[in-house]
């Protein structure tokens, strides 16, 4: 059978109309039905593109000129938006972003989940009143240029650091501390780590911020265990920023892109800072997983609590419980909550957070959810409600089978990846559950990411 030739050629120019966006935020145009993905283009726009790469079933193009622009196109406010890869949608109005994220969820529920949207209510995306300066954690790589330190994010598709003073989606307090720490380190001749040569000392500066408590933590990620001018540097940081309650050093001596190494030590102050989501207080260490947008986390978890439909008599299992964020929300309304998580340090944090809040009806276990929950089932720990909040790859097949075996009245599925959510909803639907509603939540404005909270009930309830 002859090989079908693509209707477009590399380095050729085409006039196109953009119909959609990919889940990565690129505009989608078609030439004779053949899709071409183009950055910085929006649906309903018409323009000229240059094809830069042709693959078997699609191509990539570069936007050369726009003839007609979308009513949702705006000027991106960030001065380095075109260079930095951190945000993908700043040129898209916020209303447009929210609508796009709802549509993205609907498309995968139909295409992957085989769900009928006449029977499943997909709500409008819950956005933020102010979708800027929301990230409570800054992890900034450090480099050198012309004898000085640079602190910023990596340029798109490279490891070149763009020096920056402000990131419009970071808490402004974090930006201020990062810039000050960079200047203080420069004063004392601190050398940045060079990943190509595996030389130098300072790899990253991380700052964590408690949105409610206003407490801050500074973390130095370094190649070696030593710390020259430690006392002078700490003294200047704490004098400039009295809200800093903790200064920590993490040592990472490996040739790796992974930020953290295995050893962490407190240099000054406390091991933890504290923050609150709703009425629940959390202790946050340098390496704790804690949601980077606590304002929207509360929106998401309130929805999970609503979907759980708790009256105070239910037993709830929280698979992938992390540091206990959802578990402790649920424990306020449930009779008993059982949380499971594979990371031992996270379970220690979960137990500490339960104690911190005086919550005694939450129990936590270390292990893989797909191994621990079947054991609980055998021991008679039946769940009325199961809540899952898996990583991007979705739920393990064994866990889905266990949920179907346990037959809880309700399943609440919190997801950070609509594609794997749709796949898993299809499995649960095949096993006797009905998806009632799906609520998209915008946890990361100006990026293509969208979280969802979904409610499923047993068909025979």
C-alpha positions as CSV (number, residue, x, y, z in Angstrom):
1,X,0.0,0.0,0.0
2,X,1.6,3.3,-1.0
3,X,2.6,5.7,1.8
4,X,0.1,8.6,2.1
5,X,1.9,11.9,1.8
6,X,1.0,14.8,4.1
7,X,-0.7,17.7,2.4
8,X,1.8,20.2,3.9
9,X,5.6,20.5,3.5
10,X,8.3,21.7,5.8
11,X,9.3,25.4,5.3
12,X,6.2,26.1,3.3
13,X,3.7,28.9,4.2
14,X,-0.1,28.4,4.6
15,X,-3.1,30.5,5.3
16,X,-5.2,28.8,8.0
17,X,-8.1,29.2,10.4
18,X,-7.6,27.9,14.0
19,X,-10.4,25.7,15.3
20,X,-9.3,24.5,18.7
21,X,-6.5,24.3,21.3
22,X,-4.5,21.2,22.2
23,X,-4.3,20.2,25.9
24,X,-0.8,21.9,25.9
25,X,-2.3,25.2,24.7
26,X,-1.2,25.3,21.0
27,X,-3.7,26.4,18.4
28,X,-5.0,23.7,16.0
29,X,-5.4,24.4,12.3
30,X,-6.2,21.9,9.5
31,X,-5.1,21.7,5.9
32,X,-7.1,19.1,4.0
33,X,-8.0,17.6,7.4
34,X,-4.4,17.3,8.4
35,X,-3.8,18.9,11.9
36,X,-1.1,21.5,12.4
37,X,-0.2,22.7,16.0
38,X,0.9,26.3,16.4
39,X,1.9,28.1,19.6
40,X,0.4,31.4,20.5
41,X,-2.7,30.9,18.3
42,X,-6.3,30.8,19.5
43,X,-9.6,29.4,18.2
44,X,-11.4,31.5,15.7
45,X,-8.2,33.2,14.5
46,X,-7.0,33.3,10.9
47,X,-3.5,33.9,9.9
48,X,-0.3,32.8,8.0
49,X,1.9,30.0,9.4
50,X,5.2,28.4,8.4
51,X,5.4,24.6,8.8
52,X,8.5,23.8,10.8
53,X,8.2,20.0,11.3
54,X,6.0,17.3,9.6
55,X,5.3,14.0,11.4
56,X,3.2,11.0,10.3
57,X,-0.2,12.3,11.4
58,X,0.3,15.9,12.2
59,X,2.7,18.9,11.8
60,X,4.1,21.8,13.9
61,X,4.0,25.4,12.6
62,X,5.1,28.9,13.6
63,X,2.7,31.8,13.6
64,X,3.9,34.4,11.1
65,X,1.0,36.8,10.9
66,X,-2.6,37.1,12.2
67,X,-5.2,38.4,9.8
68,X,-8.1,38.0,12.3
69,X,-7.8,37.8,16.0
70,X,-10.0,36.2,18.6
71,X,-12.2,38.4,20.9
72,X,-10.5,36.4,23.7
73,X,-6.9,37.5,22.7
74,X,-5.2,39.8,25.2
75,X,-1.7,41.3,25.6
76,X,0.2,38.9,28.0
77,X,1.2,41.1,31.0
78,X,4.4,39.2,31.7
79,X,7.5,40.8,30.0
80,X,9.2,37.4,29.6
81,X,6.1,35.4,28.6
82,X,7.3,34.6,25.1
83,X,10.6,33.2,26.4
84,X,9.5,31.4,29.6
85,X,7.7,28.1,29.4
86,X,6.0,28.4,32.8
87,X,2.6,29.7,31.5
88,X,1.0,28.8,28.2
89,X,-2.2,30.9,28.2
90,X,-1.5,34.5,29.3
91,X,-2.5,35.7,25.8
92,X,-6.0,34.2,26.4
93,X,-8.6,36.1,28.4
94,X,-9.3,34.5,31.8
95,X,-12.9,33.9,30.8
96,X,-11.7,32.2,27.6
97,X,-9.3,30.0,29.7
98,X,-12.1,28.8,31.9
99,X,-14.3,27.9,29.0
100,X,-11.4,26.1,27.3
101,X,-10.8,24.0,30.4
102,X,-14.4,23.0,30.6
103,X,-14.4,22.0,26.9
104,X,-11.2,20.1,27.3
105,X,-12.8,18.0,30.1
106,X,-15.9,17.4,28.1
107,X,-14.0,16.3,25.1
108,X,-12.0,13.6,26.9
109,X,-15.0,12.4,28.9
110,X,-16.7,11.7,25.5
111,X,-13.7,10.5,23.5
112,X,-11.8,8.4,26.2
113,X,-14.5,7.9,28.8
114,X,-17.3,7.1,26.4
115,X,-19.6,9.1,28.6
116,X,-22.9,10.6,27.4
117,X,-22.9,14.3,28.3
118,X,-26.7,14.2,28.3
119,X,-26.4,12.0,31.5
120,X,-23.3,13.7,33.1
121,X,-23.4,17.3,34.2
122,X,-20.1,19.0,33.6
123,X,-20.2,22.3,35.4
124,X,-18.5,25.6,34.4
125,X,-14.9,25.8,35.6
126,X,-14.5,27.3,39.0
127,X,-11.9,30.1,38.6
128,X,-10.3,32.7,40.9
129,X,-11.5,36.3,41.5
130,X,-7.9,37.3,41.1
131,X,-5.9,34.7,39.0
132,X,-2.5,36.2,39.7
133,X,0.2,35.8,42.4
134,X,-1.3,32.5,43.6
135,X,1.7,30.1,43.9
136,X,2.9,29.8,47.5
137,X,6.1,28.0,46.6
138,X,9.0,29.3,44.4
139,X,11.6,26.8,43.3
140,X,14.2,28.9,41.4
141,X,17.3,27.5,39.6
142,X,20.5,29.6,40.1
143,X,23.1,30.3,37.4
144,X,25.9,32.7,36.6
145,X,26.2,35.3,33.9
146,X,29.0,37.9,33.4
147,X,30.3,37.3,36.9
148,X,27.0,37.6,38.7
149,X,24.2,35.3,39.9
150,X,21.0,34.9,37.9
151,X,17.8,33.5,39.4
152,X,14.8,32.7,37.2
153,X,13.1,30.0,35.2
154,X,14.4,27.9,32.3
155,X,13.8,29.2,28.8
156,X,11.4,27.1,26.7
157,X,13.0,23.9,25.5
158,X,16.4,24.8,27.0
159,X,18.3,24.9,30.3
160,X,19.2,28.6,29.9
161,X,18.0,30.5,32.9
162,X,16.0,33.7,32.2
163,X,17.0,36.2,35.0
164,X,13.8,37.7,36.4
165,X,12.7,39.9,39.3
166,X,9.0,39.1,39.2
167,X,6.9,36.1,38.3
168,X,3.2,37.1,37.9
169,X,1.8,33.8,39.1
170,X,4.1,33.6,42.2
171,X,3.3,35.3,45.5
172,X,5.1,38.6,45.4
173,X,6.6,37.9,48.8
174,X,8.4,34.9,47.4
175,X,9.8,36.9,44.6
176,X,11.1,39.5,47.0
177,X,12.9,36.9,49.2
178,X,14.4,35.1,46.2
179,X,15.9,38.4,44.8
180,X,17.2,39.4,48.2
181,X,18.8,36.1,48.9
182,X,20.4,36.1,45.4
183,X,22.0,39.6,46.1
184,X,23.1,38.6,49.6
185,X,24.8,35.4,48.2
186,X,26.5,37.6,45.5
187,X,28.0,39.8,48.2
188,X,29.8,36.8,49.7
189,X,31.0,35.4,46.4
190,X,28.7,32.3,46.4
191,X,29.1,30.4,43.2
192,X,26.2,28.9,41.3
193,X,26.1,25.2,40.4
194,X,27.0,24.4,36.7
195,X,25.1,21.3,35.7
196,X,27.3,20.6,32.6
197,X,30.6,20.8,34.6
198,X,29.1,19.5,37.9
199,X,30.9,22.3,39.7
200,X,29.8,25.2,41.9
201,X,27.6,25.2,45.0
202,X,24.2,26.8,44.9
203,X,21.7,24.9,42.8
204,X,18.3,26.3,43.7
205,X,16.7,28.7,46.1
206,X,13.2,27.6,47.3
207,X,10.8,29.8,49.3
208,X,7.6,28.6,50.9
209,X,4.8,31.0,52.0
210,X,1.9,30.4,54.3
211,X,-1.0,32.3,52.7
212,X,-3.0,32.6,56.0
213,X,-0.2,32.6,58.6
214,X,2.2,34.8,56.4
215,X,5.1,32.6,57.7
216,X,8.0,31.9,55.3
217,X,10.7,29.3,54.8
218,X,13.9,29.7,52.8
219,X,15.6,26.5,51.4
220,X,19.1,26.5,49.9
221,X,19.7,23.5,47.6
222,X,23.4,23.0,47.4
223,X,25.9,20.6,45.8
224,X,27.9,20.0,49.0
225,X,27.4,19.9,52.8
226,X,29.4,23.0,53.6
227,X,28.0,26.6,53.8
228,X,30.5,29.5,53.6
229,X,29.5,32.7,55.4
230,X,26.4,30.8,56.7
231,X,26.0,33.0,59.8
232,X,26.3,36.3,57.9
233,X,23.9,35.2,55.2
234,X,21.3,34.0,57.7
235,X,21.6,37.2,59.8
236,X,20.9,39.4,56.7
237,X,17.9,37.3,55.6
238,X,16.2,37.3,59.1
239,X,16.9,41.0,59.5
240,X,15.3,41.9,56.2
241,X,12.4,39.4,56.5
242,X,11.1,38.9,60.0
243,X,8.3,36.7,58.6
244,X,11.0,34.0,57.8
245,X,10.6,31.4,60.5
246,X,12.8,28.6,59.0
247,X,16.0,28.4,57.0
248,X,17.0,25.0,55.6
249,X,19.7,23.4,53.6
250,X,19.2,20.5,51.2
251,X,22.2,18.7,49.8
252,X,22.0,17.3,46.3
253,X,25.5,16.1,45.0
254,X,24.1,14.1,42.1
255,X,24.2,14.8,38.3
256,X,20.5,15.1,38.0
257,X,17.7,17.5,37.1
258,X,15.8,16.4,40.2
259,X,15.8,19.4,42.6
260,X,16.2,17.8,46.0
261,X,18.8,15.5,47.4
262,X,18.3,13.0,50.3
263,X,19.8,15.1,53.1
264,X,18.0,18.0,54.6
265,X,19.0,20.0,57.7
266,X,17.6,23.0,59.5
267,X,20.1,25.9,59.7
268,X,18.0,28.3,61.6
269,X,14.6,28.5,63.2
270,X,11.9,25.8,63.0
271,X,11.7,22.6,60.9
272,X,8.1,23.6,59.8
273,X,6.1,26.6,58.9
274,X,2.3,26.5,59.2
275,X,-0.7,27.4,57.0
276,X,-4.4,26.8,57.0
277,X,-6.9,25.6,54.4
278,X,-10.3,26.4,55.8
279,X,-10.3,25.4,59.4
280,X,-7.5,22.8,59.1
281,X,-4.0,23.7,60.0
282,X,-1.0,22.1,58.3
283,X,2.7,21.8,59.2
284,X,4.9,22.2,56.1
285,X,8.5,21.1,56.0
286,X,11.0,21.8,53.2
287,X,10.0,18.6,51.3
288,X,6.3,18.3,52.3
289,X,3.9,18.1,49.4
290,X,1.5,21.0,50.0
291,X,-0.9,22.4,47.3
292,X,0.7,25.5,45.7
293,X,-2.7,27.3,45.4
294,X,-4.4,26.9,48.8
295,X,-7.2,29.3,47.9
296,X,-8.4,27.0,45.0
297,X,-7.5,23.9,47.0
298,X,-10.2,24.9,49.5
299,X,-12.7,25.2,46.6
300,X,-11.7,21.8,45.3
301,X,-11.8,20.1,48.7
302,X,-15.1,21.8,49.6
303,X,-16.5,20.2,46.4
304,X,-15.1,16.8,47.4
305,X,-16.7,17.1,50.8
306,X,-20.0,18.0,49.2
307,X,-19.9,15.1,46.8
308,X,-19.0,12.7,49.7
309,X,-22.4,13.5,51.2
310,X,-21.3,12.8,54.8
311,X,-23.8,12.7,57.7
312,X,-21.4,11.7,60.5
313,X,-22.1,8.0,60.2
314,X,-19.9,7.0,57.3
315,X,-16.6,5.2,57.1
316,X,-14.4,6.8,54.4
317,X,-11.2,5.7,52.7
318,X,-8.9,8.3,51.2
319,X,-6.5,6.6,48.7
320,X,-3.4,8.6,47.8
321,X,-3.9,10.7,50.9
322,X,-0.5,12.6,50.8
323,X,-0.1,14.7,54.0
324,X,-3.7,14.2,54.9
325,X,-5.2,17.3,53.3
326,X,-8.4,15.7,52.0
327,X,-8.6,13.2,54.8
328,X,-8.6,15.9,57.5
329,X,-11.3,17.8,55.6
330,X,-13.4,14.6,55.4
331,X,-12.8,13.7,59.1
332,X,-14.7,16.9,60.2
333,X,-17.9,15.3,58.9
334,X,-17.2,11.5,58.8
335,X,-17.4,8.8,61.5
336,X,-14.0,7.5,60.5
337,X,-11.4,8.2,57.8
338,X,-8.7,5.8,56.7
339,X,-5.9,7.3,54.6
340,X,-3.2,5.5,52.7
341,X,-0.1,6.8,50.9
342,X,3.1,5.2,49.5
343,X,5.5,7.9,50.8
344,X,6.4,7.3,54.5
345,X,7.4,10.9,55.1
346,X,3.9,12.1,53.9
347,X,2.2,9.7,56.3
348,X,4.3,11.1,59.2
349,X,3.2,14.6,58.1
350,X,-0.5,13.3,57.9
351,X,-0.3,12.0,61.5
352,X,1.3,15.2,62.7
353,X,-1.4,17.3,61.0
354,X,-4.2,15.2,62.5
355,X,-2.6,15.7,66.0
356,X,-2.1,19.4,65.3
357,X,-5.9,19.8,64.7
358,X,-7.0,17.5,67.5
359,X,-8.5,15.1,64.9
360,X,-8.8,11.6,66.4
361,X,-11.1,9.8,63.8
362,X,-8.4,9.7,61.1
363,X,-6.0,6.7,60.7
364,X,-3.1,6.6,58.3
365,X,-1.1,3.7,56.8
366,X,2.0,3.6,54.6
367,X,1.8,1.5,51.4
368,X,0.4,1.3,47.9
369,X,-3.3,1.9,47.9
370,X,-3.9,-1.2,45.7
371,X,-2.2,-3.4,48.3
372,X,-3.4,-1.8,51.6
373,X,-7.1,-1.3,50.8
374,X,-7.8,-4.9,49.8
375,X,-6.3,-5.9,53.2
376,X,-8.6,-3.4,55.0
377,X,-11.5,-4.9,53.0
378,X,-10.5,-8.5,54.2
379,X,-10.3,-7.1,57.8
380,X,-13.9,-5.8,57.5
381,X,-13.0,-2.1,57.2
382,X,-15.8,-1.5,54.8
383,X,-16.1,2.0,53.2
384,X,-19.3,3.9,52.5
385,X,-17.3,6.4,50.5
386,X,-14.0,6.1,48.7
387,X,-12.1,9.2,47.7
388,X,-9.2,9.0,45.2
389,X,-6.8,11.7,44.3
390,X,-4.2,9.9,42.2
391,X,-1.1,11.2,40.4
392,X,-1.3,12.2,36.7
393,X,-1.1,8.5,35.6
394,X,-4.5,7.9,37.3
395,X,-5.6,5.0,39.5
396,X,-3.9,1.6,39.5
397,X,-6.0,-1.1,37.8
398,X,-5.9,-3.2,41.0
399,X,-7.2,-0.3,43.0
400,X,-10.1,0.2,40.6
401,X,-10.9,-3.5,40.9
402,X,-10.8,-3.2,44.7
403,X,-13.3,-0.3,44.6
404,X,-15.6,-2.4,42.5
405,X,-15.2,-5.3,44.9
406,X,-15.9,-3.1,48.0
407,X,-19.0,-1.5,46.4
408,X,-19.0,1.8,48.4
409,X,-22.2,3.9,47.9
410,X,-20.2,6.8,46.5
411,X,-16.8,7.3,44.8
412,X,-15.3,10.9,44.8
413,X,-12.6,11.1,42.2
414,X,-10.3,14.1,42.4
415,X,-8.0,14.4,39.3
416,X,-5.2,16.5,38.0
417,X,-5.4,14.8,34.5
418,X,-8.7,14.8,32.6
419,X,-7.4,12.1,30.2
420,X,-6.7,9.4,32.9
421,X,-9.8,10.6,34.8
422,X,-11.9,9.8,31.7
423,X,-10.2,6.4,31.3
424,X,-10.9,5.4,35.0
425,X,-14.5,6.7,35.0
426,X,-15.1,4.4,32.1
427,X,-13.8,1.4,34.1
428,X,-16.0,2.3,37.1
429,X,-19.0,2.8,34.9
430,X,-18.5,-0.6,33.4
431,X,-18.3,-2.0,36.9
432,X,-21.7,-0.7,38.1
433,X,-21.2,3.0,38.9
434,X,-22.8,6.0,37.3
435,X,-21.0,9.4,36.9
436,X,-23.4,12.0,38.1
437,X,-21.4,15.3,37.8
438,X,-17.9,16.6,37.1
439,X,-16.7,19.9,38.5
440,X,-13.5,21.4,36.8
441,X,-11.5,23.7,39.1
442,X,-8.8,26.1,37.9
443,X,-5.9,25.5,40.3
444,X,-3.3,26.9,37.9
445,X,-4.5,29.9,36.0
446,X,-2.7,30.9,32.8
447,X,-1.5,27.3,32.4
448,X,-3.2,24.5,30.5
449,X,-3.7,22.4,33.7
450,X,-7.1,21.7,35.1
451,X,-8.3,19.8,38.2
452,X,-11.6,18.0,38.4
453,X,-13.8,16.6,41.2
454,X,-16.2,13.9,40.1
455,X,-19.1,12.2,41.9
456,X,-20.0,8.5,41.1
457,X,-22.8,6.5,42.7
458,X,-23.6,2.8,42.5
459,X,-26.4,2.1,40.0
460,X,-28.1,-0.3,42.4
461,X,-28.2,2.2,45.3
